[in-house]
Amino acid sequence: MAKIFIYPATSLILSDMVTRFGHKPLGSAIAVRERVQTPGLESPPLQITPEEPKKGLRWAAVEVPAGVRGRMALYGPMIGECDAAIIINNADLAFGCMGCARTNELLKFLLRQKDIPRLELEYPRNEAEGVQFVTAVKKFLSDLGGKK
Amino acid sequence: MTEYTPANVGTVTRYVVVESWNVTPADVAIRAYEIAHGVMVKENCFGLVVMGTEEEVDRVIAEVRKLDPNHIFVKDRGFPPGDARRCRASLGGARPGFHGIEFEMGILPYISHGLDKTENLDTASVPALQQAAPDRRLDVYTLKKMIDAQEP
């Protein structure tokens, strides 16, 4: 079972398909759960404390906005941990504020820099593209040793 | 600063999203309640939220998936069900994160179709991946042409 980083990190489709074909998806829910279940100081809603932008310094420089560094504190360790990645490009779902946009750019950059198997796709727009999408994901995950 | 003591430590929460024409979230909820054994099951408009130990949650999900395997989708969630920081009962409006699921629910029929078609397909017989699709976003020149075409 390989650990697959999914982008967009909140994607239901990728999360489901990675689990369905026998691997472990790494997405934002995992990082948020870790913080929500860890005791400390109350910092609602996501339990992101002032410590997170400091941890984010590992992936982004000090002049980068704290929003990007805070987000990187969630995603950075998972990028280090992942064995492969699936990226959906031009996803409307990933649209957000400048903090999200810059974090997304950095995430994709780091995934492309890392020497791991990587699958880049776009969301399907019809049934024929749906078949192509599922086939590509299935083949990619089977080649990593998942369920056939 | 207040001290934070987390609840439900060691549990996992997962969404079960139902996108099927012959199984409703209520059907899935009834099946989940039948086999829950201490797992918290909450029914909502698009499926269920299931919380418990990882093994138990996986067991319940594996069982409810059998109702319509290619039309029931599962995703992790960070917060437990009904958490005041996320639940719309305390915040009002749609729950943050719902819009993501709402967006992908429009694509799920294509994924279900793909899963149906590729169910018995051997991955060895699948042709190699094509080149990455060209950028399908509307470029500014095409937009300008469209605007000009609208002018009287």
Boltz contact constraints between the chains, C-beta under 6 A:
constraints:
  - contact:
      token1: [A, 10]
      token2: [B, 100]
      max_distance: 6.0
  - contact:
      token1: [A, 12]
      token2: [B, 73]
      max_distance: 6.0
  - contact:
      token1: [A, 12]
      token2: [B, 75]
      max_distance: 6.0
  - contact:
      token1: [A, 12]
      token2: [B, 101]
      max_distance: 6.0
  - contact:
      token1: [A, 12]
      token2: [B, 104]
      max_distance: 6.0
  - contact:
      token1: [A, 13]
      token2: [B, 104]
      max_distance: 6.0
  - contact:
      token1: [A, 13]
      token2: [B, 111]
      max_distance: 6.0
  - contact:
      token1: [A, 15]
      token2: [B, 75]
      max_distance: 6.0
  - contact:
      token1: [A, 16]
      token2: [B, 73]
      max_distance: 6.0
  - contact:
      token1: [A, 16]
      token2: [B, 74]
      max_distance: 6.0
  - contact:
      token1: [A, 29]
      token2: [B, 76]
      max_distance: 6.0
  - contact:
      token1: [A, 29]
      token2: [B, 77]
      max_distance: 6.0
  - contact:
      token1: [A, 29]
      token2: [B, 78]
      max_distance: 6.0
  - contact:
      token1: [A, 32]
      token2: [B, 78]
      max_distance: 6.0
  - contact:
      token1: [A, 33]
      token2: [B, 78]
      max_distance: 6.0
  - contact:
      token1: [A, 36]
      token2: [B, 78]
      max_distance: 6.0
  - contact:
      token1: [A, 36]
      token2: [B, 79]
      max_distance: 6.0
  - contact:
      token1: [A, 37]
      token2: [B, 6]
      max_distance: 6.0
  - contact:
      token1: [A, 37]
      token2: [B, 9]
      max_distance: 6.0
  - contact:
      token1: [A, 39]
      token2: [B, 5]
      max_distance: 6.0
  - contact:
      token1: [A, 39]
      token2: [B, 6]
      max_distance: 6.0
  - contact:
      token1: [A, 40]
      token2: [B, 4]
      max_distance: 6.0
  - contact:
      token1: [A, 41]
      token2: [B, 1]
      max_distance: 6.0
  - contact:
      token1: [A, 41]
      token2: [B, 4]
      max_distance: 6.0
  - contact:
      token1: [A, 42]
      token2: [B, 2]
      max_distance: 6.0
  - contact:
      token1: [A, 42]
      token2: [B, 4]
      max_distance: 6.0
  - contact:
      token1: [A, 44]
      token2: [B, 85]
      max_distance: 6.0
  - contact:
      token1: [A, 45]
      token2: [B, 85]
      max_distance: 6.0
  - contact:
      token1: [A, 90]
      token2: [B, 137]
      max_distance: 6.0
  - contact:
      token1: [A, 93]
      token2: [B, 100]
      max_distance: 6.0
  - contact:
      token1: [A, 93]
      token2: [B, 103]
      max_distance: 6.0
  - contact:
      token1: [A, 120]
      token2: [B, 132]
      max_distance: 6.0
  - contact:
      token1: [A, 122]
      token2: [B, 133]
      max_distance: 6.0
  - contact:
      token1: [A, 123]
      token2: [B, 107]
      max_distance: 6.0
  - contact:
      token1: [A, 124]
      token2: [B, 110]
      max_distance: 6.0
  - contact:
      token1: [A, 127]
      token2: [B, 110]
      max_distance: 6.0
  - contact:
      token1: [A, 127]
      token2: [B, 113]
      max_distance: 6.0
  - contact:
      token1: [A, 130]
      token2: [B, 110]
      max_distance: 6.0
  - contact:
      token1: [A, 130]
      token2: [B, 111]
      max_distance: 6.0
  - contact:
      token1: [A, 130]
      token2: [B, 113]
      max_distance: 6.0
  - contact:
      token1: [A, 130]
      token2: [B, 114]
      max_distance: 6.0
  - contact:
      token1: [A, 131]
      token2: [B, 114]
      max_distance: 6.0
  - contact:
      token1: [A, 131]
      token2: [B, 117]
      max_distance: 6.0
  - contact:
      token1: [A, 133]
      token2: [B, 114]
      max_distance: 6.0
  - contact:
      token1: [A, 134]
      token2: [B, 114]
      max_distance: 6.0
  - contact:
      token1: [A, 134]
      token2: [B, 115]
      max_distance: 6.0
  - contact:
      token1: [A, 134]
      token2: [B, 118]
      max_distance: 6.0
  - contact:
      token1: [A, 135]
      token2: [B, 118]
      max_distance: 6.0
  - contact:
      token1: [A, 135]
      token2: [B, 126]
      max_distance: 6.0
  - contact:
      token1: [A, 136]
      token2: [B, 129]
      max_distance: 6.0
  - contact:
      token1: [A, 138]
      token2: [B, 118]
      max_distance: 6.0
  - contact:
      token1: [A, 139]
      token2: [B, 123]
      max_distance: 6.0
  - contact:
      token1: [A, 139]
      token2: [B, 126]
      max_distance: 6.0
  - contact:
      token1: [A, 142]
      token2: [B, 123]
      max_distance: 6.0
